[in-house]
């Protein structure tokens, strides 16, 4: 598979200004980070607050432009601001708060907003809106108001608005953080459907380890750098390293880790309740 994202030695800094508008100091958010993402991949990015994960995500949609390094998004040079519009056609973003993404008072009109701004023909917009709402399981609500929806439903409407623009990749920047468990499950199910059935590349930034185990690959960031990378099993078996940078591991993985500290001999890369149950039963 080809890479849809190629980031090499990206550097980005946030600046603090004094009262006269002069730069007082700066904070390095991305410190020579290099990441490739393959077409059709489901990638999860983990990291504590301030690790640089959301800053990196905003580069992929040209919300931010790197200070140094190279960034190729779907074959387009993302370091050139002239390419911003073309990149945003390729990479959509879903943010944390669904209320901040909804712009219309009627659901189908909200989903149509993106394609309208792309200059799509009205007949094609209608088809895209219907297809997008069906994809996220919200067709029955298209004539309704977003104000009558739950948080999870609103987030699915936000996702539909992105789908209607037909991007190759969607970045979910902590899109489940403000949702209850039911809403999180709804959104995660939608992400998996988009990835498995439609081949859309998914980049999901999350604090929830149970969401991370669904990924093809995980990247762990700390202080603007990638410090761990691999499959969920490869990453989460590094319990001590992950704990040392202030992150959690799945409850099942931590249970196995604690049991092994007490003298048991269980594989440390177990992720699901079923895997742990089977391994414990085999100890008899």
Order of alpha helices (4+ residues) and beta strands (2+ residues): beta-beta-beta-alpha-beta-beta-alpha-beta-alpha-alpha-alpha-beta-alpha-beta-alpha-beta-beta-alpha-alpha-alpha-alpha
